[in-house]
Amino acid sequence: MKKLLNSLAAIAMAASLTACSSKSSAYSGTTKGTAKGMGDVTVTLTLKDGKITECSVDGAGETEGIGTNAIDQLPGEIVKENKISVDGVTGATITSDAIKDAAKAALEAAGLNASDYE
């Protein structure tokens, strides 16, 4: 009886993990999220079969030469790494964090589990 219960518990856990990850891996589309940096920072993510294929950032209120460095660098890293928990840009912590927070908001707006991309 104990083996049966352990087997059922293992099956239930595997099914719940599959259900959590399958939605992210099946998602294709474009989604946006916004977070606060020095101003509003908006991230647009495009995903195909759950993989981040494009990332763009609009942060018109970010400091030229500081925050704009993060805007220039982080989108490529997010696509390359297929995750939002990339390293920030030194000296541009506020903008870097805003980009990552906006990317998380974009994933959540699409109904995805952002932790799948950390």
N, C-alpha and C positions, 0 to 999 in steps of 0.2 A: 504494500500500500504506500509506503514511504517513497519507493522508487517512482510509482505512478504520479504522486503529488509533485515530486521534484521534476519529473518529465513535463507535466502540465505547466508548471511554473516556468520552466525554461522555454517552452513553446510560446507561452503568453508574453514573456519578455522579448523574445525574438520578433514576434508579430508586432508588438508595440514599437520596437526600434525600426522595423521595416516601414511601418506606417508613417513614422516621423520623418524618415529620410526620403521616402519615395516622393513626397510632394515637392520637396526642393529639387530633387533630381529630375523631375518631370516638367518643371516650370520653364516656359519659354515666353518671353515678352519683355516689355520696357516698363520700368517703374521709377518713381521719383520720391525723394525724401528731403526734408529741410531740417537744418539745425542752426544754432546760433554760434557764430564765430565772432569776429569783430563786427560783422553784420550778418545778414542771412546767407547761409551757404546751402545751395541746392545741388544734390547729386542725382544724376540720371544713370540708372543701371540698365543694361540690356543683358538678358540671360537667354541661353539656348540650351535646352535639356538640363537645366540647373547649373550650367557653367556661366560665369560672368564673362561675357564676350566684349562688352564695351562699358566704359565708365567716363562720364563727363561731369565737370564741376563748374558751377556758376557761383562766384563769390565776389561780386562787384565791390562790396564794401571792405574787402580785405586789404591789408597794408601792402602797397607796392614794394617789391623787392624782399618781402619777408613772407607774408601770407600767400602771395602769388607764387612763391617757390613751391609751396605745398600743393597749390592748385595745379601747377605744371607737372609735379613729380608723382603725387599719390595715385591719380587715376591709372597710370600705366602699371604701377605696382599692384593695385587691386586686381586688375585684369590678369597680369602675369602670375600672381600667386593664387588667384581665384578665392580670395578671402578679403575681409574688411579689416582684419587686425594686423595691418602692415605697420612697419616702423614709421613714426612721424618724422617730419623734417626738423632738424635742429634749428632752434630760434623761431620756429613757427608752430609752437605747440597748440595755441588756441585754434588756429586754422586747421591744423592736422587733426585735432580731436573733433572739430566740427565736421570735417569731411567724413571721418569714420562714423560719427553719430548719425549724419545724414544718410550714409550708405545703409546703416542699420535700419533707419526709419523707412528707407526705400524698400528693403527686403520685407519688413513687417507690413508695409502698405500692400504688398503683393500677396500677403498671407503666408509668407515663408518664415521659417525659424531662423533668425539671424545667427544663432549659435552654430548652425551648420556651416557658416562662413567665417568662423573665428579661428 
